[in-house]
Amino acid sequence: MPLLCALGTRAGALSRQLLRGRSHERRLHSGITTTLLGGAHGAAPQRYFARDGTPISPWHDVPLAAGSGGSAGEYHMVCEIPRWTNAKLEIDTAAPLNPIVHDTKDGRLRHVANVFPYKGYIWNYGALPQTFEDPHTTDRETGFAGDGDPIDVLEVGSALCAEGSVHRVKVLAVLALIDGAETDWKVLAIRADDPLAPQLNDVDDLERHMPGLVAATVDWFTHYKAPDGKPPNRWAFDGRPRDAAYARGVIAAAHEAWKRLVRAPTGELAL
């Protein structure tokens, strides 16, 4: 049975609504259907997920490893934000079934600014399912605990990924952003079906075939909150990327943290 976050009457109602197909659109990616449902008048739409007609959570029910056990360094990515767009979309870790929602602040929908010379998000931005950056565990190397979310993925391939699509990606490197006083890992990856994927296996390959991309990534995350009057973000490791093997270790630790989360003795997800 799929693991549904915060089971209850609301989750049951959402399940029935999905199964009746009361949706604005359906998209099929990697055997998973994403269904866009509108909320109350004036509310942003929420994208829910289903497999074989059964509602699932993109965080808990999409497997982390790609394929049967997954090739070394290949995982599933749930795309939240297509490249070049500005809307801050994310998996709602607190809602039943964990839909993708448009984040809000002070009652207003959030968008990232265009910080010269960039347009919106400069990669396909998503999350690794079945991972959790534990806010109660301090990382020995960064010195800060996690941010309580799944691990972020920055997909650098040539194609634009649709919101709510699920893709097999090859992990290349990882950066450690310090957001406030939290460790916010940023995994750099490429879709396994991208034409360049066979040539990219590690951070050195990324620098060779996409020179400047890592530097642009660090620059983007350092300054993207400046239009809101906030100071530059900080980095662990002086903003230098760690290699694919290190990234896989970070992912493995976050997967173990997710296992602890979903096995909480209360029977609910204790965020």
Backbone torsions as a table, in degrees:
resi	resn	phi	psi	omega
1	MET	NA	137.6	176.7
2	PRO	-61.6	148.6	177.1
3	LEU	-87.4	110.4	-178.0
4	LEU	-99.1	125.6	-177.9
5	CYS	-68.0	132.4	176.1
6	ALA	53.0	63.2	-178.9
7	LEU	-58.3	143.0	179.6
8	GLY	172.8	-170.2	-176.2
9	THR	-64.7	-35.8	179.7
10	ARG	-65.1	-42.6	178.1
11	ALA	-61.1	-40.4	178.8
12	GLY	-63.4	-40.6	178.2
13	ALA	-64.8	-40.1	177.7
14	LEU	-64.0	-41.0	178.8
15	SER	-59.7	-45.3	-179.8
16	ARG	-64.6	-37.7	179.7
17	GLN	-65.1	-42.1	178.8
18	LEU	-63.9	-44.7	-176.6
19	LEU	-66.6	-29.0	176.8
20	ARG	-78.6	-8.3	176.4
21	GLY	75.0	25.2	179.3
22	ARG	-79.0	82.2	-173.2
23	SER	-142.0	162.0	175.9
24	HIS	-83.8	-29.7	-179.6
25	GLU	-162.5	161.6	175.4
26	ARG	-133.0	138.4	176.5
27	ARG	-130.1	137.1	-178.3
28	LEU	-110.1	122.9	179.2
29	HIS	-137.4	124.3	174.1
30	SER	52.9	38.3	178.9
31	GLY	78.6	5.2	-179.0
32	ILE	-117.7	125.8	178.0
33	THR	-90.8	130.8	173.8
34	THR	-107.2	135.2	-173.9
35	THR	-121.9	122.8	-178.8
36	LEU	-92.9	116.3	-179.9
37	LEU	-112.8	137.5	175.2
38	GLY	-84.2	146.5	178.0
39	GLY	-92.3	-152.9	177.2
40	ALA	-64.9	168.4	-178.2
41	HIS	-55.9	126.8	179.3
42	GLY	87.3	-7.8	-179.3
43	ALA	-85.0	151.9	177.0
44	ALA	-72.2	147.3	177.0
45	PRO	-63.2	158.2	176.8
46	GLN	-125.1	133.1	-178.9
47	ARG	-100.5	117.6	178.0
48	TYR	-102.7	163.0	-174.0
49	PHE	-120.9	149.6	175.8
50	ALA	-146.4	150.1	173.8
51	ARG	-126.9	122.9	-178.7
52	ASP	53.2	38.2	176.9
53	GLY	83.6	-2.9	-179.4
54	THR	-104.2	124.5	178.7
55	PRO	-59.3	138.6	179.0
56	ILE	-135.6	167.0	173.4
57	SER	-95.2	129.0	176.4
58	PRO	-67.7	-20.9	179.0
59	TRP	-82.6	-43.8	-169.9
60	HIS	-101.5	-24.7	-171.6
61	ASP	-106.7	-17.4	172.1
62	VAL	-80.3	124.5	-176.9
63	PRO	-67.2	148.2	177.2
64	LEU	-70.1	-52.3	-178.4
65	ALA	-72.4	138.5	179.3
66	ALA	-86.0	138.3	178.6
67	GLY	70.2	-161.7	-179.8
68	SER	-80.7	92.1	-176.5
69	GLY	85.5	-21.3	177.4
70	GLY	77.5	141.1	172.1
71	SER	-70.3	162.1	-178.5
72	ALA	-58.1	122.3	176.9
73	GLY	79.7	9.8	178.4
74	GLU	-110.9	131.1	-174.4
75	TYR	-139.0	170.2	172.4
76	HIS	-88.5	140.4	174.5
77	MET	-121.0	133.7	171.7
78	VAL	-98.5	115.7	-178.3
79	CYS	-78.0	124.1	176.2
80	GLU	-99.5	-39.8	-172.9
81	ILE	-131.5	115.8	175.7
82	PRO	-67.5	149.7	179.0
83	ARG	-57.2	146.8	177.3
84	TRP	74.2	2.3	177.4
85	THR	-97.4	166.7	-171.9
86	ASN	-116.9	-17.3	-177.4
87	ALA	-67.1	132.9	179.5
88	LYS	-85.8	93.6	-179.5
89	LEU	-102.6	143.6	-179.3
90	GLU	-158.7	155.7	173.5
91	ILE	-65.9	127.6	178.0
92	ASP	-83.4	103.5	-174.9
93	THR	-74.5	-12.3	-177.3
94	ALA	-100.1	-16.0	-174.7
95	ALA	-88.8	151.6	173.6
96	PRO	-56.8	133.9	178.3
97	LEU	70.8	-1.7	172.6
98	ASN	49.5	61.0	177.9
99	PRO	-69.8	164.4	167.9
100	ILE	-82.8	127.4	-177.3
101	VAL	-127.9	162.9	173.4
102	HIS	-88.6	116.8	-176.4
103	ASP	-64.1	148.5	179.3
104	THR	-127.1	157.5	173.3
105	LYS	-145.6	127.5	-177.3
106	ASP	54.9	36.5	177.1
107	GLY	78.6	6.4	-178.4
108	ARG	-118.1	143.2	177.4
109	LEU	-65.5	139.9	-176.1
110	ARG	-95.2	140.9	174.5
111	HIS	-137.1	144.6	172.7
112	VAL	-82.9	147.3	179.6
113	ALA	-78.1	160.3	170.5
114	ASN	-85.2	105.5	180.0
115	VAL	-97.5	113.9	-174.6
116	PHE	-50.7	133.9	6.0
117	PRO	-99.4	24.8	-171.0
118	TYR	-96.3	154.2	175.1
119	LYS	-117.0	106.8	178.5
120	GLY	60.2	-147.9	176.6
121	TYR	-76.9	134.1	-172.2
122	ILE	-96.2	11.0	174.4
123	TRP	-143.7	168.0	165.4
124	ASN	-74.5	120.9	-169.8
125	TYR	-106.5	130.4	-178.7
126	GLY	-155.4	-159.4	-175.7
127	ALA	-138.2	152.1	172.6
128	LEU	-90.3	118.8	178.7
129	PRO	-65.1	158.6	176.9
130	GLN	57.3	35.7	170.7
131	THR	-128.5	157.8	-177.7
132	PHE	-153.5	123.4	176.3
133	GLU	-88.4	98.4	-167.5
134	ASP	-65.5	117.4	179.5
135	PRO	-75.7	-5.1	-179.2
136	HIS	-103.9	2.7	-178.4
137	THR	-124.3	121.9	179.3
138	THR	-82.9	128.0	177.2
139	ASP	-71.1	132.2	-175.1
140	ARG	-65.7	-30.2	-175.1
141	GLU	-94.0	-35.2	179.6
142	THR	-85.7	-26.4	-179.7
143	GLY	83.8	5.9	-178.9
144	PHE	-132.6	151.1	176.1
145	ALA	-76.4	171.7	-179.3
146	GLY	-75.5	173.5	-175.4
147	ASP	-98.0	5.3	176.0
148	GLY	80.7	14.3	-179.2
149	ASP	-120.9	168.4	168.1
150	PRO	-63.3	160.8	178.3
151	ILE	-68.8	135.6	177.9
152	ASP	-79.7	144.8	177.4
153	VAL	-122.3	133.6	174.6
154	LEU	-110.2	103.3	-176.2
155	GLU	-89.9	124.7	-168.0
156	VAL	-107.5	11.1	-177.1
157	GLY	-69.9	-179.5	-172.6
158	SER	-81.6	-23.7	-175.1
159	ALA	-90.6	151.1	171.7
160	LEU	-83.0	131.8	178.3
161	CYS	-95.9	137.2	179.7
162	ALA	-76.1	147.7	173.2
163	GLU	-55.8	129.8	178.9
164	GLY	86.3	-1.1	178.6
165	SER	-79.5	153.2	-179.7
166	VAL	-118.2	129.1	-174.6
167	HIS	-134.0	152.1	171.7
168	ARG	-85.8	125.7	-177.2
169	VAL	-127.1	152.4	175.8
170	LYS	-103.3	125.1	-177.9
171	VAL	-80.8	135.1	-175.9
172	LEU	-116.7	-34.6	-174.4
173	ALA	-168.1	174.5	176.9
174	VAL	-148.0	142.5	174.4
175	LEU	-115.2	151.2	-179.0
176	ALA	-115.3	94.0	175.5
177	LEU	-77.6	137.8	172.9
178	ILE	-105.0	102.2	-176.0
179	ASP	-101.2	106.8	-171.2
180	GLY	69.0	-116.2	176.1
181	ALA	-122.2	37.3	-177.6
182	GLU	-130.0	147.1	173.1
183	THR	-83.5	124.9	-178.2
184	ASP	-126.7	90.0	-176.7
185	TRP	-65.3	140.6	175.8
186	LYS	-124.1	105.6	-179.1
187	VAL	-87.3	127.9	174.6
188	LEU	-92.5	128.3	-175.4
189	ALA	-148.5	167.2	176.8
190	ILE	-134.9	142.9	177.8
191	ARG	-57.7	137.5	-177.5
192	ALA	-64.1	-23.1	-179.9
193	ASP	-95.1	6.8	177.6
194	ASP	-71.1	141.5	-179.8
195	PRO	-56.5	-28.7	-177.7
196	LEU	-87.9	-9.6	-173.8
197	ALA	-57.0	-40.6	-179.8
198	PRO	-61.0	-22.1	-177.8
199	GLN	-93.2	-8.0	-177.4
200	LEU	-112.5	116.0	179.3
201	ASN	-129.0	-14.7	-176.6
202	ASP	-157.1	178.2	-176.1
203	VAL	-63.3	-34.4	179.3
204	ASP	-65.2	-38.6	176.7
205	ASP	-64.8	-37.8	179.1
206	LEU	-62.7	-43.9	178.8
207	GLU	-66.6	-34.7	-178.1
208	ARG	-71.2	-44.3	-173.3
209	HIS	-95.0	-19.8	177.4
210	MET	-132.0	61.8	-176.2
211	PRO	-60.0	135.1	179.1
212	GLY	92.9	-13.5	-176.2
213	LEU	-67.7	-43.7	-179.9
214	VAL	-64.4	-43.6	179.3
215	ALA	-61.8	-40.2	178.3
216	ALA	-65.8	-36.4	178.4
217	THR	-62.7	-46.8	178.6
218	VAL	-62.9	-43.0	179.9
219	ASP	-62.6	-43.5	-178.8
220	TRP	-60.2	-51.9	-177.2
221	PHE	-69.1	-27.9	178.7
222	THR	-66.2	-37.9	-168.9
223	HIS	-115.6	-1.6	-169.5
224	TYR	-67.9	-16.6	177.9
225	LYS	-93.9	-1.6	-177.7
226	ALA	-58.5	-39.9	178.3
227	PRO	-60.8	-19.1	176.5
228	ASP	-90.2	7.3	179.1
229	GLY	80.6	16.1	-177.8
230	LYS	-96.8	154.3	-179.9
231	PRO	-72.4	165.7	178.0
232	PRO	-60.5	145.8	174.0
233	ASN	-72.8	157.0	178.4
234	ARG	-106.6	167.9	-178.5
235	TRP	-133.7	147.3	163.1
236	ALA	-81.4	158.4	178.5
237	PHE	59.7	24.8	179.6
238	ASP	58.0	27.8	178.1
239	GLY	77.6	10.5	178.7
240	ARG	-86.2	138.1	-179.4
241	PRO	-74.7	147.6	169.9
242	ARG	-95.3	154.9	-171.3
243	ASP	-76.3	-178.9	-174.6
244	ALA	-63.3	-38.4	179.9
245	ALA	-63.9	-41.5	177.5
246	TYR	-63.9	-42.8	179.9
247	ALA	-60.0	-41.5	179.4
248	ARG	-64.3	-34.2	176.0
249	GLY	-66.4	-40.4	176.7
250	VAL	-61.4	-44.0	-179.3
251	ILE	-64.9	-42.3	179.7
252	ALA	-61.7	-41.0	179.0
253	ALA	-66.1	-39.3	179.0
254	ALA	-69.0	-30.7	176.5
255	HIS	-68.2	-40.6	176.6
256	GLU	-64.7	-38.0	177.3
257	ALA	-64.0	-38.1	176.7
258	TRP	-63.2	-41.5	178.5
259	LYS	-59.9	-42.8	178.4
260	ARG	-63.8	-38.1	-179.3
261	LEU	-61.6	-49.8	-174.4
262	VAL	-77.2	-13.1	177.0
263	ARG	-97.7	16.4	-179.9
264	ALA	-54.2	138.1	-174.2
265	PRO	-63.8	-18.4	-179.7
266	THR	-72.8	-15.9	-177.3
267	GLY	85.0	-0.6	176.9
268	GLU	-124.1	166.4	179.0
269	LEU	-80.6	115.8	-175.8
270	ALA	-95.8	84.7	-179.5
271	LEU	-82.3	NA	NA
